[in-house]
Amino acid sequence: MLTAVYAYGRNAKLEVDRASVAIGQVTHGEFQEYIAVFGTAKPKRIVSLDSAEGGRVKQVHARAGERVKSGDRVLDLTNSAIEMDIMQRQASMNEQQTSLNGQQLEIERQRAELMVNLVQSRHRVETLTARAQRAGQLAATRTISVEEVERIEADLRESRELTRLYEQQLKDVTSSGARMLRDIEQTRARLRQSKDALQEILDALKVVAPIDGVLDIEQLDVGQLVAKDQKLGRVYSPDAFDIEVRADEIHASRISEGQLAMTTLDGVIYKLEIAKVYPTVQGGTFPLDMRFVEAAPARLKPGQRIEIRLELGKQEKVVRVPVGPFYNDTGGRWIYVIDAERRLGRKVAISLGRKNPDYYEVVHGLSAGMSVITSGYSAFGGATEITLLSGGAPQ
Protein backbone atom coordinates (compact mmCIF):
# COMPACT_ATOMS: atom_id res chain seq x y z
CA MET A 1 0.00 0.00 0.00
CA LEU A 2 1.33 3.44 -0.97
CA THR A 3 1.56 5.65 2.13
CA ALA A 4 3.41 8.86 1.23
CA VAL A 5 5.01 10.74 -1.59
CA TYR A 6 8.02 12.96 -0.88
CA ALA A 7 8.48 14.41 -4.40
CA TYR A 8 7.26 14.11 -7.91
CA GLY A 9 8.94 13.59 -11.23
CA ARG A 10 12.11 11.69 -11.95
CA ASN A 11 13.38 11.81 -8.36
CA ALA A 12 10.08 10.87 -6.70
CA LYS A 13 10.38 8.95 -3.45
CA LEU A 14 7.69 6.75 -1.96
CA GLU A 15 6.90 5.05 1.29
CA VAL A 16 5.15 1.70 0.85
CA ASP A 17 3.96 -1.02 3.17
CA ARG A 18 6.52 -3.80 3.22
CA ALA A 19 3.79 -6.41 3.21
CA SER A 20 2.40 -5.09 -0.09
CA VAL A 21 5.45 -6.01 -2.17
CA ALA A 22 7.14 -9.30 -3.08
CA ILE A 23 10.90 -9.49 -2.65
CA GLY A 24 13.04 -12.03 -4.51
CA GLN A 25 16.71 -13.01 -4.32
CA VAL A 26 19.20 -12.69 -7.17
CA THR A 27 21.19 -15.94 -7.31
CA HIS A 28 23.91 -17.64 -9.30
CA GLY A 29 22.66 -21.08 -10.20
CA GLU A 30 21.49 -23.57 -12.79
CA PHE A 31 19.48 -22.09 -15.62
CA GLN A 32 17.83 -23.89 -18.47
CA GLU A 33 15.58 -22.23 -20.95
CA TYR A 34 12.34 -24.14 -21.20
CA ILE A 35 8.65 -23.59 -21.65
CA ALA A 36 5.74 -25.15 -19.80
CA VAL A 37 3.20 -26.82 -22.09
CA PHE A 38 0.29 -29.15 -21.55
CA GLY A 39 -0.03 -32.47 -23.34
CA THR A 40 -2.82 -35.01 -23.75
CA ALA A 41 -2.08 -38.73 -23.46
CA LYS A 42 -3.07 -40.76 -26.49
CA PRO A 43 -2.41 -44.54 -26.69
CA LYS A 44 -0.41 -45.55 -29.75
CA ARG A 45 -2.79 -48.44 -30.28
CA ILE A 46 -6.47 -48.10 -29.53
CA VAL A 47 -9.35 -50.10 -31.05
CA SER A 48 -13.05 -49.33 -30.79
CA LEU A 49 -15.33 -51.84 -29.11
CA ASP A 50 -18.69 -52.03 -30.91
CA SER A 51 -21.73 -54.31 -30.84
CA ALA A 52 -22.11 -56.16 -34.14
CA GLU A 53 -25.69 -57.12 -33.24
CA GLY A 54 -28.28 -55.57 -30.95
CA GLY A 55 -29.82 -57.18 -27.90
CA ARG A 56 -30.05 -57.12 -24.15
CA VAL A 57 -27.07 -57.70 -21.89
CA LYS A 58 -27.13 -61.31 -20.73
CA GLN A 59 -23.82 -61.47 -18.87
CA VAL A 60 -20.92 -59.10 -18.18
CA HIS A 61 -17.49 -60.75 -18.16
CA ALA A 62 -15.17 -57.71 -17.83
CA ARG A 63 -15.41 -54.17 -16.48
CA ALA A 64 -13.69 -50.88 -17.28
CA GLY A 65 -10.05 -50.76 -16.25
CA GLU A 66 -9.50 -54.51 -16.45
CA ARG A 67 -6.78 -55.99 -18.64
CA VAL A 68 -8.04 -58.29 -21.39
CA LYS A 69 -6.54 -60.55 -24.03
CA SER A 70 -7.55 -60.54 -27.67
CA GLY A 71 -10.66 -62.72 -28.01
CA ASP A 72 -11.65 -62.49 -24.33
CA ARG A 73 -15.40 -62.16 -23.90
CA VAL A 74 -16.42 -58.79 -22.54
CA LEU A 75 -20.18 -59.33 -22.46
CA ASP A 76 -22.91 -61.59 -23.87
CA LEU A 77 -26.08 -60.32 -25.49
CA THR A 78 -29.35 -62.10 -26.02
CA ASN A 79 -31.77 -61.42 -28.89
CA SER A 80 -34.83 -63.69 -28.97
CA ALA A 81 -35.79 -62.73 -32.56
CA ILE A 82 -32.35 -63.58 -33.92
CA GLU A 83 -32.06 -66.75 -31.85
CA MET A 84 -35.53 -68.00 -32.93
CA ASP A 85 -34.79 -67.28 -36.60
CA ILE A 86 -31.51 -69.16 -36.35
CA MET A 87 -33.17 -72.14 -34.69
CA GLN A 88 -35.75 -72.36 -37.51
CA ARG A 89 -33.11 -72.05 -40.21
CA GLN A 90 -30.92 -74.66 -38.51
CA ALA A 91 -33.89 -77.05 -38.34
CA SER A 92 -34.51 -76.54 -42.08
CA MET A 93 -30.84 -77.17 -42.81
CA ASN A 94 -30.91 -80.36 -40.75
CA GLU A 95 -33.89 -81.60 -42.81
CA GLN A 96 -32.01 -80.86 -46.02
CA GLN A 97 -28.98 -82.69 -44.65
CA THR A 98 -31.12 -85.71 -43.81
CA SER A 99 -32.60 -85.69 -47.32
CA LEU A 100 -29.14 -85.50 -48.88
CA ASN A 101 -27.97 -88.43 -46.76
CA GLY A 102 -30.98 -90.43 -47.95
CA GLN A 103 -30.24 -89.63 -51.61
CA GLN A 104 -26.63 -90.69 -51.21
CA LEU A 105 -27.64 -93.95 -49.55
CA GLU A 106 -30.12 -94.69 -52.39
CA ILE A 107 -27.43 -94.12 -55.03
CA GLU A 108 -25.05 -96.40 -53.18
CA ARG A 109 -27.79 -99.03 -52.73
CA GLN A 110 -28.67 -99.05 -56.43
CA ARG A 111 -25.02 -99.35 -57.44
CA ALA A 112 -24.40 -102.14 -54.94
CA GLU A 113 -27.48 -104.04 -56.14
CA LEU A 114 -26.42 -103.77 -59.81
CA MET A 115 -22.93 -104.92 -58.98
CA VAL A 116 -24.32 -107.99 -57.22
CA ASN A 117 -26.59 -108.72 -60.20
CA LEU A 118 -23.70 -108.24 -62.61
CA VAL A 119 -21.42 -110.59 -60.67
CA GLN A 120 -24.16 -113.21 -60.56
CA SER A 121 -24.92 -112.78 -64.25
CA ARG A 122 -21.26 -113.09 -65.23
CA HIS A 123 -20.96 -116.20 -63.11
CA ARG A 124 -24.02 -117.67 -64.86
CA VAL A 125 -22.49 -116.85 -68.27
CA GLU A 126 -19.29 -118.67 -67.26
CA THR A 127 -21.29 -121.67 -66.05
CA LEU A 128 -23.48 -121.82 -69.17
CA THR A 129 -20.45 -121.37 -71.42
CA ALA A 130 -18.83 -124.43 -69.86
CA ARG A 131 -22.06 -126.41 -70.13
CA ALA A 132 -22.51 -125.41 -73.77
CA GLN A 133 -19.00 -126.63 -74.55
CA ARG A 134 -19.64 -129.97 -72.90
CA ALA A 135 -23.07 -130.23 -74.54
CA GLY A 136 -21.46 -129.68 -77.96
CA GLN A 137 -19.03 -132.50 -77.28
CA LEU A 138 -21.81 -134.81 -76.10
CA ALA A 139 -24.01 -133.90 -79.06
CA ALA A 140 -21.25 -135.16 -81.41
CA THR A 141 -21.55 -138.59 -79.82
CA ARG A 142 -25.33 -138.31 -79.68
CA THR A 143 -25.18 -138.60 -75.88
CA ILE A 144 -27.37 -135.52 -75.49
CA SER A 145 -30.30 -134.39 -77.57
CA VAL A 146 -30.15 -131.52 -79.98
CA GLU A 147 -33.00 -129.86 -78.13
CA GLU A 148 -31.02 -129.85 -74.87
CA VAL A 149 -28.04 -128.32 -76.61
CA GLU A 150 -30.22 -125.59 -78.12
CA ARG A 151 -31.81 -124.87 -74.72
CA ILE A 152 -28.39 -124.46 -73.09
CA GLU A 153 -27.21 -122.16 -75.88
CA ALA A 154 -30.42 -120.10 -75.60
CA ASP A 155 -29.87 -119.72 -71.85
CA LEU A 156 -26.28 -118.66 -72.54
CA ARG A 157 -27.37 -116.01 -75.05
CA GLU A 158 -29.96 -114.70 -72.61
CA SER A 159 -27.42 -114.53 -69.76
CA ARG A 160 -24.91 -112.72 -71.96
CA GLU A 161 -27.56 -110.20 -72.98
CA LEU A 162 -28.60 -109.74 -69.35
CA THR A 163 -24.93 -109.25 -68.39
CA ARG A 164 -24.54 -106.53 -71.05
CA LEU A 165 -27.71 -104.90 -69.72
CA TYR A 166 -26.39 -104.96 -66.14
CA GLU A 167 -23.05 -103.55 -67.31
CA GLN A 168 -24.80 -100.68 -69.08
CA GLN A 169 -27.05 -100.02 -66.13
CA LEU A 170 -24.09 -100.01 -63.76
CA LYS A 171 -22.25 -97.62 -66.09
CA ASP A 172 -25.26 -95.32 -66.27
CA VAL A 173 -25.90 -95.44 -62.52
CA THR A 174 -22.21 -94.86 -61.79
CA SER A 175 -22.09 -91.84 -64.12
CA SER A 176 -25.35 -90.28 -62.98
CA GLY A 177 -24.60 -91.20 -59.36
CA ALA A 178 -21.26 -89.42 -59.57
CA ARG A 179 -22.98 -86.28 -60.84
CA MET A 180 -25.58 -86.54 -58.13
CA LEU A 181 -22.93 -87.07 -55.45
CA ARG A 182 -21.08 -83.98 -56.69
CA ASP A 183 -24.33 -82.03 -56.48
CA ILE A 184 -24.94 -83.44 -53.01
CA GLU A 185 -21.44 -82.41 -51.86
CA GLN A 186 -21.92 -78.93 -53.29
CA THR A 187 -25.23 -78.65 -51.49
CA ARG A 188 -23.59 -79.87 -48.28
CA ALA A 189 -20.83 -77.28 -48.70
CA ARG A 190 -23.45 -74.53 -49.09
CA LEU A 191 -25.22 -75.84 -45.99
CA ARG A 192 -21.94 -75.76 -44.06
CA GLN A 193 -21.36 -72.18 -45.20
CA SER A 194 -24.88 -71.25 -44.16
CA LYS A 195 -24.38 -72.89 -40.78
CA ASP A 196 -21.09 -71.03 -40.37
CA ALA A 197 -22.87 -67.78 -41.24
CA LEU A 198 -25.55 -68.53 -38.65
CA GLN A 199 -22.86 -69.30 -36.09
CA GLU A 200 -21.21 -65.97 -36.89
CA ILE A 201 -24.51 -64.24 -36.16
CA LEU A 202 -24.71 -66.04 -32.83
CA ASP A 203 -21.06 -65.21 -32.13
CA ALA A 204 -21.85 -61.56 -32.86
CA LEU A 205 -24.00 -61.60 -29.73
CA LYS A 206 -20.75 -62.16 -27.83
CA VAL A 207 -18.73 -58.93 -27.59
CA VAL A 208 -15.02 -59.80 -27.41
CA ALA A 209 -11.81 -57.82 -26.95
CA PRO A 210 -10.25 -56.99 -30.35
CA ILE A 211 -6.68 -56.67 -28.96
CA ASP A 212 -4.66 -57.20 -25.80
CA GLY A 213 -4.93 -54.17 -23.55
CA VAL A 214 -6.99 -52.29 -21.00
CA LEU A 215 -10.76 -52.13 -21.30
CA ASP A 216 -12.31 -48.67 -21.39
CA ILE A 217 -16.06 -49.28 -21.56
CA GLU A 218 -19.25 -47.65 -20.35
CA GLN A 219 -21.13 -49.14 -17.41
CA LEU A 220 -23.42 -51.92 -18.66
CA ASP A 221 -25.75 -54.01 -16.51
CA VAL A 222 -27.66 -57.22 -17.14
CA GLY A 223 -30.90 -56.51 -19.00
CA GLN A 224 -29.68 -53.23 -20.48
CA LEU A 225 -30.56 -52.73 -24.15
CA VAL A 226 -27.67 -52.42 -26.62
CA ALA A 227 -28.26 -51.26 -30.21
CA LYS A 228 -26.64 -52.76 -33.29
CA ASP A 229 -23.29 -51.10 -34.11
CA GLN A 230 -23.40 -49.20 -30.81
CA LYS A 231 -20.03 -47.90 -29.64
CA LEU A 232 -19.53 -49.48 -26.24
CA GLY A 233 -16.01 -48.29 -25.54
CA ARG A 234 -12.49 -49.19 -26.59
CA VAL A 235 -9.46 -51.30 -25.76
CA TYR A 236 -6.08 -49.59 -25.64
CA SER A 237 -2.51 -50.73 -25.16
CA PRO A 238 -1.28 -49.27 -21.84
CA ASP A 239 2.42 -49.74 -22.64
CA ALA A 240 2.87 -47.12 -25.35
CA PHE A 241 1.51 -43.57 -25.36
CA ASP A 242 1.97 -40.56 -27.57
CA ILE A 243 1.56 -37.16 -25.94
CA GLU A 244 -0.21 -34.60 -28.11
CA VAL A 245 1.03 -31.06 -27.40
CA ARG A 246 0.34 -27.58 -28.77
CA ALA A 247 3.15 -25.03 -28.43
CA ASP A 248 3.14 -21.27 -28.99
CA GLU A 249 4.20 -20.32 -32.50
CA ILE A 250 6.88 -17.92 -31.17
CA HIS A 251 8.91 -20.99 -30.23
CA ALA A 252 8.52 -22.75 -33.58
CA SER A 253 12.06 -22.04 -34.79
CA ARG A 254 13.54 -23.52 -31.61
CA ILE A 255 11.55 -26.76 -31.49
CA SER A 256 12.57 -29.82 -33.51
CA GLU A 257 12.29 -33.60 -33.46
CA GLY A 258 14.46 -35.34 -30.87
CA GLN A 259 14.30 -32.42 -28.44
CA LEU A 260 13.93 -33.49 -24.78
CA ALA A 261 11.26 -32.68 -22.22
CA MET A 262 10.20 -33.92 -18.82
CA THR A 263 7.10 -34.32 -16.71
CA THR A 264 6.37 -35.35 -13.12
CA LEU A 265 3.57 -37.81 -12.35
CA ASP A 266 2.89 -39.23 -8.89
CA GLY A 267 6.20 -37.80 -7.73
CA VAL A 268 8.22 -39.58 -10.43
CA ILE A 269 10.09 -37.69 -13.16
CA TYR A 270 9.68 -39.05 -16.70
CA LYS A 271 11.71 -38.03 -19.72
CA LEU A 272 10.07 -37.41 -23.10
CA GLU A 273 11.31 -36.52 -26.54
CA ILE A 274 9.66 -34.87 -29.50
CA ALA A 275 8.71 -37.52 -32.06
CA LYS A 276 7.09 -35.30 -34.68
CA VAL A 277 6.59 -31.59 -35.29
CA TYR A 278 3.67 -30.57 -37.50
CA PRO A 279 4.02 -27.47 -39.70
CA THR A 280 0.44 -26.25 -39.42
CA VAL A 281 -0.13 -23.19 -37.22
CA GLN A 282 -3.67 -22.54 -36.00
CA GLY A 283 -4.82 -20.03 -33.41
CA GLY A 284 -1.22 -19.03 -32.66
CA THR A 285 -0.12 -22.57 -31.77
CA PHE A 286 1.23 -25.58 -33.65
CA PRO A 287 0.94 -29.31 -32.81
CA LEU A 288 3.67 -31.78 -31.99
CA ASP A 289 3.84 -35.36 -30.73
CA MET A 290 6.00 -36.52 -27.84
CA ARG A 291 6.84 -40.00 -26.62
CA PHE A 292 8.29 -41.34 -23.39
CA VAL A 293 11.99 -42.17 -23.59
CA GLU A 294 11.42 -45.19 -21.37
CA ALA A 295 8.27 -46.95 -20.17
CA ALA A 296 5.13 -44.85 -19.86
CA PRO A 297 3.69 -44.23 -16.36
CA ALA A 298 1.62 -47.21 -15.24
CA ARG A 299 -1.36 -45.09 -14.18
CA LEU A 300 -1.51 -42.92 -17.30
CA LYS A 301 -4.99 -42.83 -18.84
CA PRO A 302 -6.14 -41.93 -22.37
CA GLY A 303 -7.09 -38.25 -22.54
CA GLN A 304 -5.22 -37.39 -19.34
CA ARG A 305 -3.63 -33.91 -19.40
CA ILE A 306 -0.10 -33.58 -18.09
CA GLU A 307 2.14 -30.55 -17.59
CA ILE A 308 5.41 -30.80 -19.50
CA ARG A 309 8.67 -28.89 -19.23
CA LEU A 310 10.00 -28.57 -22.80
CA GLU A 311 13.70 -27.76 -22.92
CA LEU A 312 14.83 -25.07 -25.35
CA GLY A 313 18.51 -25.03 -24.41
CA LYS A 314 21.24 -26.67 -22.36
CA GLN A 315 21.56 -26.23 -18.61
CA GLU A 316 24.23 -23.76 -17.48
CA LYS A 317 25.26 -21.55 -14.55
CA VAL A 318 24.05 -17.92 -14.77
CA VAL A 319 23.06 -14.97 -12.59
CA ARG A 320 19.28 -15.13 -12.37
CA VAL A 321 16.36 -13.21 -10.96
CA PRO A 322 12.92 -14.71 -10.16
CA VAL A 323 10.12 -14.13 -12.66
CA GLY A 324 7.51 -11.61 -11.49
CA PRO A 325 4.99 -8.95 -12.60
CA PHE A 326 7.70 -6.24 -12.48
CA TYR A 327 8.75 -7.24 -16.00
CA ASN A 328 5.40 -6.17 -17.46
CA ASP A 329 5.90 -2.65 -16.03
CA THR A 330 9.60 -2.22 -16.86
CA GLY A 331 10.17 -4.40 -19.92
CA GLY A 332 13.15 -5.80 -18.04
CA ARG A 333 15.08 -2.52 -18.34
CA TRP A 334 15.18 -1.64 -14.63
CA ILE A 335 14.29 -2.99 -11.20
CA TYR A 336 14.15 -1.92 -7.55
CA VAL A 337 17.15 -3.24 -5.59
CA ILE A 338 16.66 -3.48 -1.81
CA ASP A 339 19.51 -2.57 0.54
CA ALA A 340 20.94 -5.00 3.07
CA GLU A 341 18.67 -3.73 5.85
CA ARG A 342 15.64 -4.11 3.59
CA ARG A 343 14.61 -0.53 4.33
CA LEU A 344 15.23 1.16 0.99
CA GLY A 345 14.71 0.21 -2.63
CA ARG A 346 16.55 2.02 -5.39
CA LYS A 347 15.78 2.02 -9.11
CA VAL A 348 18.62 0.30 -10.99
CA ALA A 349 19.03 -0.11 -14.75
CA ILE A 350 19.42 -3.76 -15.80
CA SER A 351 19.45 -5.97 -18.87
CA LEU A 352 17.73 -9.35 -18.90
CA GLY A 353 18.21 -12.17 -21.39
CA ARG A 354 16.61 -15.56 -21.62
CA LYS A 355 13.61 -16.65 -19.61
CA ASN A 356 12.04 -19.81 -18.30
CA PRO A 357 8.90 -20.10 -16.18
CA ASP A 358 10.94 -19.57 -12.98
CA TYR A 359 13.79 -17.15 -13.77
CA TYR A 360 15.12 -14.43 -16.05
CA GLU A 361 18.78 -14.56 -17.02
CA VAL A 362 20.61 -11.39 -15.84
CA VAL A 363 22.92 -9.98 -18.53
CA HIS A 364 24.14 -7.05 -16.41
CA GLY A 365 23.07 -4.69 -13.62
CA LEU A 366 22.56 -7.30 -10.87
CA SER A 367 24.79 -9.69 -8.94
CA ALA A 368 24.16 -12.74 -6.82
CA GLY A 369 23.01 -11.97 -3.29
CA MET A 370 21.00 -8.85 -4.13
CA SER A 371 17.36 -8.57 -3.08
CA VAL A 372 14.85 -7.06 -5.53
CA ILE A 373 11.17 -6.24 -5.68
CA THR A 374 9.53 -8.71 -8.13
CA SER A 375 5.89 -7.63 -7.73
CA GLY A 376 4.24 -5.07 -10.02
CA TYR A 377 5.35 -1.43 -10.18
CA SER A 378 2.24 0.24 -11.60
CA ALA A 379 1.45 2.02 -8.31
CA PHE A 380 4.96 3.43 -7.88
CA GLY A 381 4.83 5.97 -10.71
CA GLY A 382 8.47 5.38 -11.64
CA ALA A 383 9.84 6.58 -8.26
CA THR A 384 13.64 6.39 -8.00
CA GLU A 385 13.56 5.31 -4.35
CA ILE A 386 11.09 3.39 -2.21
CA THR A 387 11.16 3.28 1.56
CA LEU A 388 9.74 0.08 2.98
CA LEU A 389 7.57 0.52 6.07
CA SER A 390 6.40 -1.99 8.57
CA GLY A 391 3.70 -1.04 11.05
CA GLY A 392 3.81 2.64 9.99
CA ALA A 393 7.59 3.07 10.46
CA PRO A 394 10.61 2.30 8.29
CA GLN A 395 11.65 -1.34 8.58
C-alpha positions, 0 to 999 in steps of 0.5 A: 500500500502506498503511504506517502510521496516525498516528491514528484517527477524523476526523483520521486520517493515513496513510502510503501507497506513492506507487506504489499510487495514481493521481494526475490533473491538474485542468485547464481545457479542452474538455468535452463531455458524451457517452456511449460506446455500441456499435453494429452495422453493418447495410446499408440494403439487403440481399437473401438469396441462395438456391438455387431448385433443388438440385444439385451445384456445377458452377462458381463465378463469384464469391467472398465479398467481390467486388462483383457486378451484378444478374443476375451469375452467382454459381455454376452447379449441375447436377442430372442428374434435372432435366436428363434430365426436361427433355430428355424433355419438350422432345423430346415438345414438339418432336414435338407442334410437328412434328405441329402444323406438319404439320396446318397444312400439310395445311389449307393444301394442301387449301385451295390445291387447292380454290382451284385446282379452283374457278378451273378450274371457273369458267373451264370455266363461262365457256367453256361459257357462251360455247359454249352462246350460240354453239350457240344461234345456230347451232341457229337456222340449223340449222348445228349439231344439236340434240343437240350443243346439248343436250350443251353445255348439259348440260356447262354445267349440270354445270360450274356444279354442280361450281363450286357444290360447290367453292365450298361445299367451299372455304367449309367448309374455310376455316371449319374450317381457321380454327378448326383454325389457332386451335387450333393457335396456342393449342397452340403458345402453350401449348408456348411457355409450357411451354418457357419454364417448362422454361427457368426450371427450367434457369435456376434452376440458375444462382444469380445476384446479386439486386442490385448490391452486395458478395457475402457467401456461404459457401465453396462448391466444385465438386461440393459438394451444395446443397439446394433453397431453401438459404440460401447467403448475401446481397448487400448494398449497401456504400454505405449503412449503418444503425448499430443502437445500444442506449443506457442508459434513464437517458439517454432524455430527452436523446437525440432524432433528429438528435443527433450522434455520432462514431466512429473507424475505421482512424484516420479520424473519421466523423460520425453522426446519430440517424435514429430513436429507438424508445420500447421499453425492454428490459433497461434499454436502448432501441434507436436507429438512426444513420446516417453523415452522409457516406459510410460507411467503405469497409471496414465490414462487416455485423454489425461492432461499432463504438464510438461517442461519442454527444454529449449537449451542446455543447462548452465550456470548464470546470474538469475532473478525470479520471474515476477509482474515487475517485467510487465511494467519495466520491460526488463530494463530496470528494477528496484534493488533493496539494501541489506537492511531491507529498508530502501529500494533504489531504481537500478538499470538492468538488462535481462536475457533468456527466460524460463517459467521460474527465472530471467537470465541477468545480462548485467546490472545485478549480482548474486546476493541482491534482493529485488522487488519482483511484484508489479510497479504500476502504483509506484509511478516510476519513483527512483527510491522506495522506503519500505515501512512496517507497522507505519515506520521504516523497517 
